[in-house]
Amino acid sequence: MEWPWLFLYLSLHITGCQKTPALFQTPPRIVALNNSTKEMVCAMKSEQFSHLGIYWYRWSKESQEFQYILFSNVLHKHTLGDDIDKERFNVSKGSFRQSYTLKISRLQPLDAGTYYCAVSQYSELLFGNGTELSVVNSLPSTEKPTEKTLPPKKPLRCKPSGITPAKMKGSSCSGFIWAPLATCAVILLLSLVIAIRRFQRLRRRLRLHFSKQVLK
């Protein structure tokens, strides 16, 4: 069946895909186990599409091509594409908002891909937003990782060697805190004294220099 391929090619390359999808697909992504059954829904946003049939295509990342899956007309008759098992793919129509449900049974890895529903209007295909299907052998675990509880940290106590508890009464770690601060204060004071002396020497040199200039 080659005409759906040609129809899709002309729609994509001549008219292009519409910015606002006329069809809305749910869910956007499905992760399914191998050999399980999953469904995806395609809802029409406008009643003007209610008399049209529904197309289903699959985009494969590996082969980088669209594959025609099936077409279901208003009489619920299916026309399947090549290599599509009619026992596993089925489309049913819902009563809510003119929705169509694609059901895939006995999922296989080759069924993975992004599925798009589409309707044909005025010689162009209007696509849905797509549903990405992944087929895996096992679902990821949802268990939360166990958190390791760390032992409580012991408070740091300042107890220098040679000082008994009796001597520590009424005192704290103030000696170890103030000693570095006092050292820094002394260094700053010495630096200030040196800076003042250098400034005085520089001022004297400038005075002598100006005095010599005046005498000349």
Backbone as JSON Lines, residues from 0, in Angstrom:
{"i":0,"aa":"M","n":[0.85,-1.18,0.0],"ca":[0.0,0.0,0.0],"c":[0.9,1.24,0.0]}
{"i":1,"aa":"E","n":[1.11,1.85,-1.14],"ca":[2.1,2.91,-1.29],"c":[1.47,4.3,-1.22]}
{"i":2,"aa":"W","n":[0.16,4.42,-1.49],"ca":[-0.41,5.77,-1.54],"c":[-0.38,6.5,-0.21]}
{"i":3,"aa":"P","n":[-0.51,5.86,0.97],"ca":[-0.39,6.64,2.22],"c":[0.99,7.25,2.39]}
{"i":4,"aa":"W","n":[2.04,6.53,1.94],"ca":[3.39,7.07,2.02],"c":[3.51,8.34,1.17]}
{"i":5,"aa":"L","n":[2.98,8.29,-0.04],"ca":[3.05,9.44,-0.93],"c":[2.22,10.6,-0.39]}
{"i":6,"aa":"F","n":[1.09,10.28,0.15],"ca":[0.21,11.3,0.73],"c":[0.89,12.0,1.89]}
{"i":7,"aa":"L","n":[1.56,11.24,2.75],"ca":[2.26,11.81,3.89],"c":[3.43,12.67,3.43]}
{"i":8,"aa":"Y","n":[4.17,12.19,2.44],"ca":[5.32,12.94,1.94],"c":[4.89,14.29,1.38]}
{"i":9,"aa":"L","n":[3.83,14.31,0.56],"ca":[3.37,15.57,-0.01],"c":[2.85,16.52,1.06]}
{"i":10,"aa":"S","n":[2.19,15.98,2.08],"ca":[1.65,16.83,3.13],"c":[2.75,17.49,3.92]}
{"i":11,"aa":"L","n":[3.84,16.76,4.22],"ca":[4.92,17.29,5.03],"c":[5.78,18.28,4.27]}
{"i":12,"aa":"H","n":[6.01,18.04,2.99],"ca":[6.96,18.85,2.24],"c":[6.31,19.99,1.44]}
{"i":13,"aa":"I","n":[5.0,19.92,1.19],"ca":[4.34,20.98,0.42],"c":[3.55,21.89,1.34]}
{"i":14,"aa":"T","n":[2.65,21.33,2.14],"ca":[1.82,22.16,3.02],"c":[2.45,22.37,4.37]}
{"i":15,"aa":"G","n":[3.27,21.44,4.85],"ca":[3.92,21.57,6.15],"c":[2.99,21.21,7.29]}
{"i":16,"aa":"C","n":[3.59,21.06,8.48],"ca":[2.81,20.73,9.67],"c":[2.27,22.01,10.29]}
{"i":17,"aa":"Q","n":[1.05,21.99,10.8],"ca":[0.43,23.18,11.35],"c":[1.04,23.49,12.7]}
{"i":18,"aa":"K","n":[1.04,24.79,13.06],"ca":[1.62,25.2,14.33],"c":[0.74,24.76,15.48]}
{"i":19,"aa":"T","n":[-0.57,24.93,15.38],"ca":[-1.49,24.52,16.42],"c":[-2.13,23.19,16.02]}
{"i":20,"aa":"P","n":[-1.82,22.1,16.72],"ca":[-2.37,20.8,16.33],"c":[-3.89,20.8,16.37]}
{"i":21,"aa":"A","n":[-4.49,20.23,15.31],"ca":[-5.94,20.08,15.28],"c":[-6.39,18.88,16.1]}
{"i":22,"aa":"L","n":[-5.44,18.0,16.43],"ca":[-5.72,16.81,17.21],"c":[-4.85,16.83,18.46]}
{"i":23,"aa":"F","n":[-5.42,16.36,19.54],"ca":[-4.69,16.35,20.81],"c":[-4.56,14.92,21.3]}
{"i":24,"aa":"Q","n":[-3.31,14.49,21.53],"ca":[-3.05,13.11,21.94],"c":[-2.67,13.04,23.4]}
{"i":25,"aa":"T","n":[-3.12,11.98,24.06],"ca":[-2.77,11.7,25.45],"c":[-2.53,10.2,25.59]}
{"i":26,"aa":"P","n":[-1.6,9.81,26.45],"ca":[-0.64,10.66,27.16],"c":[0.51,11.04,26.23]}
{"i":27,"aa":"P","n":[1.32,12.02,26.61],"ca":[2.44,12.4,25.73],"c":[3.55,11.36,25.69]}
{"i":28,"aa":"R","n":[3.68,10.53,26.73],"ca":[4.74,9.53,26.77],"c":[4.27,8.3,27.52]}
{"i":29,"aa":"I","n":[4.64,7.12,26.99],"ca":[4.28,5.84,27.6],"c":[5.53,4.99,27.71]}
{"i":30,"aa":"V","n":[5.76,4.44,28.9],"ca":[6.82,3.45,29.11],"c":[6.12,2.14,29.46]}
{"i":31,"aa":"A","n":[6.24,1.14,28.59],"ca":[5.48,-0.1,28.74],"c":[6.42,-1.3,28.78]}
{"i":32,"aa":"L","n":[5.96,-2.32,29.47],"ca":[6.71,-3.57,29.53],"c":[6.53,-4.37,28.24]}
{"i":33,"aa":"N","n":[7.54,-5.13,27.93],"ca":[7.46,-6.02,26.77],"c":[6.31,-7.01,26.95]}
{"i":34,"aa":"N","n":[5.55,-7.23,25.89],"ca":[4.43,-8.17,25.84],"c":[3.2,-7.66,26.62]}
{"i":35,"aa":"S","n":[3.16,-6.37,26.95],"ca":[2.0,-5.8,27.64],"c":[1.08,-5.12,26.62]}
{"i":36,"aa":"T","n":[0.01,-4.5,27.1],"ca":[-0.98,-3.82,26.26],"c":[-1.12,-2.37,26.7]}
{"i":37,"aa":"K","n":[-1.07,-1.45,25.75],"ca":[-1.18,-0.03,26.06],"c":[-2.12,0.65,25.08]}
{"i":38,"aa":"E","n":[-2.68,1.78,25.52],"ca":[-3.6,2.56,24.7],"c":[-3.17,4.02,24.66]}
{"i":39,"aa":"M","n":[-3.45,4.68,23.55],"ca":[-3.23,6.12,23.41],"c":[-4.45,6.72,22.73]}
{"i":40,"aa":"V","n":[-4.83,7.92,23.17],"ca":[-6.07,8.55,22.74],"c":[-5.77,9.76,21.86]}
{"i":41,"aa":"C","n":[-6.55,9.91,20.8],"ca":[-6.46,11.06,19.9],"c":[-7.83,11.74,19.87]}
{"i":42,"aa":"A","n":[-7.9,12.98,20.36],"ca":[-9.16,13.73,20.43],"c":[-9.16,14.85,19.4]}
{"i":43,"aa":"M","n":[-10.26,15.01,18.69],"ca":[-10.4,16.07,17.69],"c":[-10.86,17.36,18.37]}
{"i":44,"aa":"K","n":[-10.18,18.46,18.07],"ca":[-10.53,19.73,18.69],"c":[-11.71,20.41,18.03]}
{"i":45,"aa":"S","n":[-12.1,19.97,16.84],"ca":[-13.19,20.62,16.13],"c":[-14.16,19.56,15.63]}
{"i":46,"aa":"E","n":[-15.46,19.92,15.62],"ca":[-16.48,19.0,15.16],"c":[-16.44,18.8,13.65]}
{"i":47,"aa":"Q","n":[-15.75,19.68,12.94],"ca":[-15.7,19.57,11.49],"c":[-14.91,18.34,11.03]}
{"i":48,"aa":"F","n":[-14.15,17.74,11.96],"ca":[-13.38,16.54,11.61],"c":[-14.12,15.25,11.95]}
{"i":49,"aa":"S","n":[-15.34,15.38,12.47],"ca":[-16.04,14.19,12.96],"c":[-16.4,13.22,11.84]}
{"i":50,"aa":"H","n":[-16.56,13.72,10.63],"ca":[-16.93,12.83,9.53],"c":[-15.72,12.25,8.81]}
{"i":51,"aa":"L","n":[-14.53,12.59,9.28],"ca":[-13.32,12.11,8.64],"c":[-12.79,10.87,9.35]}
{"i":52,"aa":"G","n":[-12.08,10.05,8.62],"ca":[-11.41,8.92,9.23],"c":[-10.13,9.36,9.92]}
{"i":53,"aa":"I","n":[-9.51,8.43,10.63],"ca":[-8.3,8.74,11.4],"c":[-7.14,7.9,10.89]}
{"i":54,"aa":"Y","n":[-5.99,8.55,10.68],"ca":[-4.75,7.87,10.3],"c":[-3.86,7.74,11.53]}
{"i":55,"aa":"W","n":[-3.04,6.71,11.53],"ca":[-2.02,6.54,12.56],"c":[-0.68,6.24,11.89]}
{"i":56,"aa":"Y","n":[0.34,7.0,12.31],"ca":[1.7,6.82,11.8],"c":[2.65,6.66,12.98]}
{"i":57,"aa":"R","n":[3.8,6.08,12.67],"ca":[4.83,5.92,13.7],"c":[6.16,6.43,13.17]}
{"i":58,"aa":"W","n":[6.81,7.3,13.96],"ca":[8.13,7.81,13.62],"c":[9.17,7.02,14.4]}
{"i":59,"aa":"S","n":[10.1,6.42,13.67],"ca":[11.16,5.62,14.29],"c":[12.45,6.41,14.31]}
{"i":60,"aa":"K","n":[13.07,6.52,15.5],"ca":[14.34,7.23,15.6],"c":[15.47,6.43,14.94]}
{"i":61,"aa":"E","n":[15.39,5.12,15.03],"ca":[16.46,4.28,14.49],"c":[16.51,4.35,12.97]}
{"i":62,"aa":"S","n":[15.36,4.18,12.33],"ca":[15.32,4.2,10.86],"c":[15.13,5.59,10.29]}
{"i":63,"aa":"Q","n":[14.76,6.58,11.16],"ca":[14.53,7.96,10.73],"c":[13.5,8.04,9.59]}
{"i":64,"aa":"E","n":[12.35,7.38,9.8],"ca":[11.31,7.42,8.79],"c":[9.95,7.2,9.44]}
{"i":65,"aa":"F","n":[8.9,7.68,8.72],"ca":[7.53,7.44,9.13],"c":[7.06,6.1,8.58]}
{"i":66,"aa":"Q","n":[6.27,5.43,9.39],"ca":[5.67,4.18,8.95],"c":[4.15,4.3,9.08]}
{"i":67,"aa":"Y","n":[3.47,3.98,8.02],"ca":[2.0,3.99,8.03],"c":[1.52,2.79,8.82]}
{"i":68,"aa":"I","n":[0.7,3.05,9.86],"ca":[0.19,1.96,10.71],"c":[-1.17,1.49,10.22]}
{"i":69,"aa":"L","n":[-2.15,2.4,10.22],"ca":[-3.48,2.0,9.77],"c":[-4.34,3.23,9.52]}
{"i":70,"aa":"F","n":[-5.48,3.0,8.87],"ca":[-6.49,4.02,8.67],"c":[-7.83,3.44,9.09]}
{"i":71,"aa":"S","n":[-8.58,4.2,9.9],"ca":[-9.9,3.77,10.35],"c":[-10.92,4.78,9.87]}
{"i":72,"aa":"N","n":[-11.88,4.33,9.07],"ca":[-12.89,5.26,8.53],"c":[-14.05,5.39,9.52]}
{"i":73,"aa":"V","n":[-15.06,6.18,9.11],"ca":[-16.19,6.44,10.0],"c":[-17.02,5.18,10.26]}
{"i":74,"aa":"L","n":[-16.86,4.18,9.41],"ca":[-17.58,2.92,9.61],"c":[-16.78,1.93,10.42]}
{"i":75,"aa":"H","n":[-15.63,2.4,10.97],"ca":[-14.77,1.59,11.83],"c":[-14.11,0.43,11.08]}
{"i":76,"aa":"K","n":[-13.92,0.61,9.79],"ca":[-13.19,-0.39,9.02],"c":[-11.72,0.03,8.93]}
{"i":77,"aa":"H","n":[-10.84,-0.93,9.19],"ca":[-9.42,-0.64,9.26],"c":[-8.71,-1.05,7.97]}
{"i":78,"aa":"T","n":[-7.77,-0.21,7.57],"ca":[-6.87,-0.54,6.47],"c":[-5.45,-0.44,7.01]}
{"i":79,"aa":"L","n":[-4.8,-1.58,7.17],"ca":[-3.5,-1.63,7.82],"c":[-2.37,-1.5,6.81]}
{"i":80,"aa":"G","n":[-1.24,-0.99,7.3],"ca":[-0.05,-0.88,6.47],"c":[0.68,-2.21,6.37]}
{"i":81,"aa":"D","n":[1.79,-2.18,5.64],"ca":[2.58,-3.39,5.46],"c":[3.22,-3.81,6.78]}
{"i":82,"aa":"D","n":[3.29,-5.1,7.0],"ca":[3.93,-5.7,8.19],"c":[3.27,-5.27,9.5]}
{"i":83,"aa":"I","n":[2.01,-4.88,9.45],"ca":[1.27,-4.52,10.65],"c":[0.31,-5.65,11.0]}
{"i":84,"aa":"D","n":[0.48,-6.18,12.21],"ca":[-0.33,-7.31,12.66],"c":[-1.71,-6.8,13.09]}
{"i":85,"aa":"K","n":[-2.75,-7.21,12.37],"ca":[-4.1,-6.75,12.69],"c":[-4.6,-7.29,14.03]}
{"i":86,"aa":"E","n":[-3.96,-8.36,14.52],"ca":[-4.37,-8.91,15.8],"c":[-3.84,-8.07,16.97]}
{"i":87,"aa":"R","n":[-2.84,-7.25,16.71],"ca":[-2.24,-6.47,17.8],"c":[-2.62,-4.99,17.76]}
{"i":88,"aa":"F","n":[-3.01,-4.48,16.6],"ca":[-3.34,-3.06,16.46],"c":[-4.84,-2.9,16.2]}
{"i":89,"aa":"N","n":[-5.48,-2.06,17.01],"ca":[-6.91,-1.86,16.85],"c":[-7.27,-0.43,17.24]}
{"i":90,"aa":"V","n":[-8.22,0.17,16.54],"ca":[-8.68,1.53,16.81],"c":[-10.17,1.49,17.14]}
{"i":91,"aa":"S","n":[-10.54,2.15,18.22],"ca":[-11.94,2.25,18.61],"c":[-12.31,3.72,18.77]}
{"i":92,"aa":"K","n":[-13.55,4.07,18.48],"ca":[-14.01,5.45,18.56],"c":[-14.75,5.68,19.86]}
{"i":93,"aa":"G","n":[-14.44,6.8,20.51],"ca":[-15.1,7.15,21.75],"c":[-16.17,8.21,21.52]}
{"i":94,"aa":"S","n":[-17.03,8.38,22.49],"ca":[-18.12,9.34,22.37],"c":[-17.71,10.74,22.85]}
{"i":95,"aa":"F","n":[-16.63,10.83,23.61],"ca":[-16.22,12.11,24.17],"c":[-15.34,12.87,23.19]}
{"i":96,"aa":"R","n":[-15.8,14.03,22.74],"ca":[-15.04,14.95,21.87],"c":[-14.49,14.26,20.63]}
{"i":97,"aa":"Q","n":[-15.24,13.32,20.09],"ca":[-14.81,12.64,18.87],"c":[-13.39,12.09,19.03]}
{"i":98,"aa":"S","n":[-13.19,11.28,20.02],"ca":[-11.87,10.74,20.29],"c":[-11.73,9.34,19.71]}
{"i":99,"aa":"Y","n":[-10.48,9.0,19.39],"ca":[-10.14,7.68,18.87],"c":[-9.03,7.1,19.74]}
{"i":100,"aa":"T","n":[-9.14,5.82,20.04],"ca":[-8.16,5.15,20.89],"c":[-7.44,4.07,20.09]}
{"i":101,"aa":"L","n":[-6.11,4.18,20.06],"ca":[-5.28,3.15,19.43],"c":[-4.81,2.19,20.52]}
{"i":102,"aa":"K","n":[-5.13,0.93,20.35],"ca":[-4.76,-0.11,21.32],"c":[-3.75,-1.05,20.68]}
{"i":103,"aa":"I","n":[-2.63,-1.23,21.37],"ca":[-1.57,-2.12,20.87],"c":[-1.39,-3.24,21.89]}
{"i":104,"aa":"S","n":[-1.56,-4.46,21.45],"ca":[-1.44,-5.63,22.32],"c":[-0.1,-6.33,22.08]}
{"i":105,"aa":"R","n":[0.34,-7.05,23.1],"ca":[1.59,-7.84,23.03],"c":[2.74,-6.98,22.47]}
{"i":106,"aa":"L","n":[3.01,-5.92,23.16],"ca":[4.02,-4.96,22.71],"c":[5.38,-5.63,22.52]}
{"i":107,"aa":"Q","n":[6.09,-5.17,21.51],"ca":[7.41,-5.66,21.17],"c":[8.36,-4.47,21.06]}
{"i":108,"aa":"P","n":[9.67,-4.7,21.16],"ca":[10.63,-3.59,21.02],"c":[10.5,-2.83,19.71]}
{"i":109,"aa":"L","n":[10.12,-3.53,18.62],"ca":[9.99,-2.86,17.33],"c":[8.79,-1.91,17.28]}
{"i":110,"aa":"D","n":[7.89,-1.97,18.3],"ca":[6.75,-1.06,18.35],"c":[7.13,0.3,18.93]}
{"i":111,"aa":"A","n":[8.35,0.43,19.45],"ca":[8.77,1.7,20.05],"c":[8.86,2.79,18.99]}
{"i":112,"aa":"G","n":[8.53,4.0,19.39],"ca":[8.57,5.14,18.48],"c":[7.56,6.19,18.92]}
{"i":113,"aa":"T","n":[7.42,7.23,18.14],"ca":[6.45,8.29,18.41],"c":[5.27,8.13,17.47]}
{"i":114,"aa":"Y","n":[4.09,7.94,18.04],"ca":[2.88,7.69,17.25],"c":[2.12,9.01,17.05]}
{"i":115,"aa":"Y","n":[1.7,9.22,15.81],"ca":[0.96,10.43,15.46],"c":[-0.38,10.04,14.84]}
{"i":116,"aa":"C","n":[-1.46,10.63,15.33],"ca":[-2.74,10.49,14.64],"c":[-2.88,11.67,13.68]}
{"i":117,"aa":"A","n":[-3.67,11.49,12.63],"ca":[-3.81,12.53,11.61],"c":[-5.15,12.38,10.92]}
{"i":118,"aa":"V","n":[-5.65,13.53,10.41],"ca":[-6.84,13.54,9.58],"c":[-6.51,14.25,8.28]}
{"i":119,"aa":"S","n":[-7.2,13.87,7.23],"ca":[-6.98,14.46,5.92],"c":[-8.07,15.48,5.63]}
{"i":120,"aa":"Q","n":[-7.62,16.73,5.36],"ca":[-8.57,17.8,5.05],"c":[-7.97,18.69,3.96]}
{"i":121,"aa":"Y","n":[-8.72,18.87,2.89],"ca":[-8.29,19.72,1.77],"c":[-6.89,19.35,1.28]}
{"i":122,"aa":"S","n":[-6.69,18.06,1.07],"ca":[-5.45,17.53,0.49],"c":[-4.23,17.76,1.38]}
{"i":123,"aa":"E","n":[-4.44,17.85,2.67],"ca":[-3.29,17.92,3.58],"c":[-3.61,17.14,4.84]}
{"i":124,"aa":"L","n":[-2.55,16.68,5.5],"ca":[-2.71,15.94,6.74],"c":[-2.51,16.87,7.93]}
{"i":125,"aa":"L","n":[-3.44,16.79,8.87],"ca":[-3.34,17.55,10.11],"c":[-2.98,16.56,11.22]}
{"i":126,"aa":"F","n":[-1.83,16.81,11.87],"ca":[-1.31,15.86,12.83],"c":[-1.61,16.27,14.27]}
{"i":127,"aa":"G","n":[-1.56,15.26,15.15],"ca":[-1.64,15.49,16.58],"c":[-0.27,15.82,17.14]}
{"i":128,"aa":"N","n":[-0.2,15.99,18.45],"ca":[1.07,16.36,19.1],"c":[2.0,15.19,19.33]}
{"i":129,"aa":"G","n":[1.51,13.96,19.13],"ca":[2.37,12.78,19.22],"c":[2.38,12.14,20.6]}
{"i":130,"aa":"T","n":[2.59,10.83,20.62],"ca":[2.74,10.05,21.85],"c":[3.97,9.17,21.7]}
{"i":131,"aa":"E","n":[4.95,9.38,22.57],"ca":[6.2,8.61,22.51],"c":[6.03,7.32,23.3]}
{"i":132,"aa":"L","n":[6.28,6.2,22.63],"ca":[6.14,4.89,23.25],"c":[7.51,4.23,23.38]}
{"i":133,"aa":"S","n":[7.84,3.81,24.6],"ca":[9.07,3.08,24.88],"c":[8.71,1.71,25.41]}
{"i":134,"aa":"V","n":[9.35,0.67,24.88],"ca":[9.09,-0.71,25.31],"c":[10.34,-1.22,26.0]}
{"i":135,"aa":"V","n":[10.2,-1.62,27.26],"ca":[11.35,-2.05,28.07],"c":[11.06,-3.43,28.66]}
{"i":136,"aa":"N","n":[12.13,-4.06,29.1],"ca":[11.99,-5.38,29.72],"c":[11.62,-5.29,31.19]}
{"i":137,"aa":"S","n":[11.98,-4.19,31.83],"ca":[11.65,-3.99,33.25],"c":[11.47,-2.5,33.51]}
{"i":138,"aa":"L","n":[10.51,-2.17,34.33],"ca":[10.24,-0.79,34.67],"c":[11.24,-0.29,35.71]}
{"i":139,"aa":"P","n":[11.61,0.98,35.66],"ca":[12.55,1.5,36.67],"c":[11.93,1.45,38.06]}
{"i":140,"aa":"S","n":[12.76,1.19,39.04],"ca":[12.29,1.09,40.42],"c":[11.9,2.46,40.93]}
{"i":141,"aa":"T","n":[10.82,2.48,41.72],"ca":[10.34,3.74,42.3],"c":[10.7,3.88,43.77]}
{"i":142,"aa":"E","n":[11.49,2.9,44.28],"ca":[11.86,2.95,45.69],"c":[12.85,4.07,45.94]}
{"i":143,"aa":"K","n":[12.67,4.75,47.06],"ca":[13.56,5.83,47.41],"c":[14.86,5.27,47.98]}
{"i":144,"aa":"P","n":[15.98,5.84,47.6],"ca":[17.25,5.35,48.15],"c":[17.32,5.58,49.65]}
{"i":145,"aa":"T","n":[17.89,4.59,50.35],"ca":[18.01,4.7,51.79],"c":[19.04,5.75,52.15]}
{"i":146,"aa":"E","n":[18.67,6.59,53.07],"ca":[19.57,7.64,53.5],"c":[20.34,7.19,54.74]}
{"i":147,"aa":"K","n":[21.64,7.33,54.69],"ca":[22.49,6.95,55.81],"c":[22.48,8.06,56.85]}
{"i":148,"aa":"T","n":[22.17,7.67,58.08],"ca":[22.14,8.64,59.17],"c":[23.54,8.77,59.75]}
{"i":149,"aa":"L","n":[24.04,9.96,59.77],"ca":[25.36,10.21,60.32],"c":[25.28,10.34,61.83]}
{"i":150,"aa":"P","n":[26.3,9.83,62.55],"ca":[26.29,9.98,64.02],"c":[26.4,11.44,64.4]}
{"i":151,"aa":"P","n":[25.77,11.83,65.51],"ca":[25.83,13.25,65.92],"c":[27.25,13.67,66.26]}
{"i":152,"aa":"K","n":[27.58,14.87,65.84],"ca":[28.92,15.38,66.09],"c":[29.05,15.78,67.56]}
{"i":153,"aa":"K","n":[30.21,15.43,68.13],"ca":[30.46,15.82,69.5],"c":[30.85,17.28,69.56]}
{"i":154,"aa":"P","n":[30.37,18.01,70.56],"ca":[30.73,19.43,70.65],"c":[32.22,19.59,70.93]}
{"i":155,"aa":"L","n":[32.8,20.57,70.31],"ca":[34.22,20.85,70.47],"c":[34.45,21.56,71.8]}
{"i":156,"aa":"R","n":[35.31,20.98,72.59],"ca":[35.61,21.56,73.88],"c":[37.08,21.97,73.93]}
{"i":157,"aa":"C","n":[37.3,23.14,74.47],"ca":[38.66,23.64,74.61],"c":[39.19,23.19,75.97]}
{"i":158,"aa":"K","n":[40.1,22.26,75.95],"ca":[40.68,21.76,77.19],"c":[42.16,21.52,76.97]}
{"i":159,"aa":"P","n":[42.99,22.56,77.1],"ca":[44.42,22.4,76.87],"c":[45.02,21.46,77.9]}
{"i":160,"aa":"S","n":[46.11,20.84,77.5],"ca":[46.8,19.93,78.4],"c":[47.39,20.7,79.57]}
{"i":161,"aa":"G","n":[47.34,20.1,80.74],"ca":[47.88,20.75,81.92],"c":[46.88,21.59,82.69]}
{"i":162,"aa":"I","n":[45.67,21.73,82.17],"ca":[44.65,22.51,82.86],"c":[43.58,21.57,83.37]}
{"i":163,"aa":"T","n":[43.37,21.56,84.63],"ca":[42.4,20.67,85.25],"c":[41.01,21.26,85.15]}
{"i":164,"aa":"P","n":[39.97,20.43,85.32],"ca":[38.61,20.96,85.29],"c":[38.38,22.04,86.32]}
{"i":165,"aa":"A","n":[39.08,21.95,87.46],"ca":[38.89,22.99,88.48],"c":[39.33,24.34,87.98]}
{"i":166,"aa":"K","n":[40.43,24.35,87.2],"ca":[40.93,25.6,86.66],"c":[40.06,26.13,85.54]}
{"i":167,"aa":"M","n":[39.31,25.23,84.89],"ca":[38.47,25.63,83.77],"c":[37.16,26.24,84.22]}
{"i":168,"aa":"K","n":[36.81,26.13,85.54],"ca":[35.54,26.67,86.01],"c":[35.52,28.17,85.86]}
{"i":169,"aa":"G","n":[34.38,28.68,85.36],"ca":[34.23,30.11,85.22],"c":[34.94,30.69,84.03]}
{"i":170,"aa":"S","n":[35.59,29.86,83.23],"ca":[36.29,30.33,82.04],"c":[35.8,29.55,80.83]}
{"i":171,"aa":"S","n":[36.16,30.0,79.68],"ca":[35.76,29.35,78.45],"c":[36.95,29.34,77.51]}
{"i":172,"aa":"C","n":[36.66,29.32,76.21],"ca":[37.72,29.3,75.21],"c":[38.15,30.7,74.83]}
{"i":173,"aa":"S","n":[37.91,31.68,75.74],"ca":[38.2,33.06,75.37],"c":[39.68,33.28,75.13]}
{"i":174,"aa":"G","n":[40.53,32.55,75.87],"ca":[41.97,32.73,75.68],"c":[42.41,32.35,74.28]}
{"i":175,"aa":"F","n":[41.84,31.3,73.74],"ca":[42.21,30.86,72.4],"c":[41.6,31.73,71.32]}
{"i":176,"aa":"I","n":[40.56,32.48,71.68],"ca":[39.94,33.37,70.7],"c":[40.63,34.72,70.68]}
{"i":177,"aa":"W","n":[40.95,35.23,71.88],"ca":[41.52,36.58,71.95],"c":[43.0,36.62,71.59]}
{"i":178,"aa":"A","n":[43.7,35.52,71.75],"ca":[45.14,35.53,71.43],"c":[45.41,35.89,69.98]}
{"i":179,"aa":"P","n":[44.73,35.24,68.99],"ca":[44.97,35.64,67.6],"c":[44.53,37.06,67.32]}
{"i":180,"aa":"L","n":[43.43,37.51,67.98],"ca":[42.97,38.88,67.74],"c":[43.97,39.9,68.27]}
{"i":181,"aa":"A","n":[44.55,39.6,69.43],"ca":[45.55,40.52,69.98],"c":[46.78,40.58,69.1]}
{"i":182,"aa":"T","n":[47.17,39.43,68.55],"ca":[48.33,39.4,67.66],"c":[48.09,40.24,66.42]}
{"i":183,"aa":"C","n":[46.88,40.1,65.85],"ca":[46.53,40.89,64.66],"c":[46.52,42.39,64.98]}
{"i":184,"aa":"A","n":[46.05,42.75,66.19],"ca":[46.01,44.16,66.56],"c":[47.42,44.74,66.68]}
{"i":185,"aa":"V","n":[48.33,43.95,67.25],"ca":[49.71,44.41,67.38],"c":[50.36,44.61,66.01]}
{"i":186,"aa":"I","n":[50.1,43.65,65.11],"ca":[50.68,43.76,63.76],"c":[50.14,44.99,63.04]}
{"i":187,"aa":"L","n":[48.85,45.25,63.18],"ca":[48.27,46.43,62.54],"c":[48.85,47.72,63.13]}
{"i":188,"aa":"L","n":[49.05,47.72,64.44],"ca":[49.61,48.92,65.08],"c":[51.03,49.19,64.61]}
{"i":189,"aa":"L","n":[51.83,48.11,64.5],"ca":[53.21,48.28,64.02],"c":[53.22,48.77,62.57]}
{"i":190,"aa":"S","n":[52.32,48.24,61.78],"ca":[52.24,48.67,60.38],"c":[51.86,50.14,60.29]}
{"i":191,"aa":"L","n":[50.97,50.58,61.17],"ca":[50.56,51.98,61.17],"c":[51.71,52.9,61.56]}
{"i":192,"aa":"V","n":[52.5,52.48,62.57],"ca":[53.65,53.28,63.01],"c":[54.68,53.41,61.89]}
{"i":193,"aa":"I","n":[54.94,52.3,61.21],"ca":[55.91,52.33,60.11],"c":[55.42,53.24,58.99]}
{"i":194,"aa":"A","n":[54.1,53.16,58.68],"ca":[53.55,54.01,57.62],"c":[53.66,55.48,57.98]}
{"i":195,"aa":"I","n":[53.44,55.83,59.27],"ca":[53.54,57.24,59.7],"c":[54.97,57.74,59.57]}
{"i":196,"aa":"R","n":[55.92,56.91,59.98],"ca":[57.34,57.31,59.88],"c":[57.76,57.52,58.44]}
{"i":197,"aa":"R","n":[57.3,56.64,57.56],"ca":[57.64,56.81,56.14],"c":[57.03,58.09,55.58]}
{"i":198,"aa":"F","n":[55.8,58.38,56.02],"ca":[55.16,59.6,55.55],"c":[55.91,60.83,56.02]}
{"i":199,"aa":"Q","n":[56.37,60.82,57.27],"ca":[57.13,61.95,57.8],"c":[58.44,62.14,57.04]}
{"i":200,"aa":"R","n":[59.13,61.03,56.74],"ca":[60.38,61.13,55.99],"c":[60.13,61.71,54.59]}
{"i":201,"aa":"L","n":[59.06,61.24,53.97],"ca":[58.74,61.74,52.63],"c":[58.43,63.23,52.67]}
{"i":202,"aa":"R","n":[57.72,63.68,53.71],"ca":[57.38,65.11,53.81],"c":[58.64,65.96,54.01]}
{"i":203,"aa":"R","n":[59.59,65.43,54.8],"ca":[60.84,66.16,55.0],"c":[61.62,66.3,53.69]}
{"i":204,"aa":"R","n":[61.66,65.22,52.92],"ca":[62.37,65.26,51.66],"c":[61.75,66.28,50.7]}
{"i":205,"aa":"L","n":[60.41,66.32,50.72],"ca":[59.73,67.28,49.84],"c":[60.03,68.72,50.26]}
{"i":206,"aa":"R","n":[60.09,68.97,51.57],"ca":[60.4,70.32,52.05],"c":[61.8,70.74,51.62]}
{"i":207,"aa":"L","n":[62.78,69.81,51.78],"ca":[64.15,70.11,51.37],"c":[64.23,70.38,49.88]}
{"i":208,"aa":"H","n":[63.48,69.6,49.13],"ca":[63.5,69.76,47.67],"c":[62.97,71.13,47.28]}
{"i":209,"aa":"F","n":[61.84,71.55,47.89],"ca":[61.28,72.86,47.55],"c":[62.18,74.0,48.03]}
{"i":210,"aa":"S","n":[62.84,73.8,49.17],"ca":[63.75,74.82,49.7],"c":[64.91,75.04,48.74]}
{"i":211,"aa":"K","n":[65.45,73.99,48.22],"ca":[66.56,74.1,47.24],"c":[66.1,74.78,45.97]}
{"i":212,"aa":"Q","n":[64.91,74.48,45.56],"ca":[64.38,75.11,44.36],"c":[64.2,76.62,44.55]}
{"i":213,"aa":"V","n":[63.81,77.05,45.75],"ca":[63.6,78.47,46.02],"c":[64.94,79.21,46.08]}
{"i":214,"aa":"L","n":[65.93,78.58,46.71],"ca":[67.24,79.2,46.83],"c":[67.91,79.4,45.47]}
{"i":215,"aa":"K","n":[67.67,78.54,44.56],"ca":[68.22,78.68,43.21],"c":[67.63,79.9,42.52]}
